[in-house]
Amino acid sequence: MELNHVTCISPYEARKIIALRGRKGLFWTLENGRYIGIDNRDGNAWTEEFDTREACERWLRRETDG
């Protein structure tokens, strides 16, 4: 898998990845009107909420404004 490939998943799949930390990669889902980013590259399932998909994907790809 490409290092910066971001995959859209369902809220159910997101909860499973966060709980089990088995599937490695970068993921986003939409839940309750918020974009949830899940960075599970290293098996720690880091999560963050965003207002936009673009902001979510920038965070997942570790792109910064400065």
C-alpha positions, 0 to 999 in steps of 0.5 A: 500500500502506498504510504500516503493513500487515504481510505474512506471507511464506514463508521463501523469499520472505523470503530473496529480499527480503533478497537483492534488496531489490526488494519494498518493505514490511513483512514477517514470516516464521516460520523455525526457531520464530522470527519474522523481521521485515523492514522494507524500506520504504526498500530496506535490508531491516532484519531482526530476530528475535522470540519472538512475532508480536506483538513482531515486528509492533510492531517493524515498525510502530515502536511503542514501549512508552514 
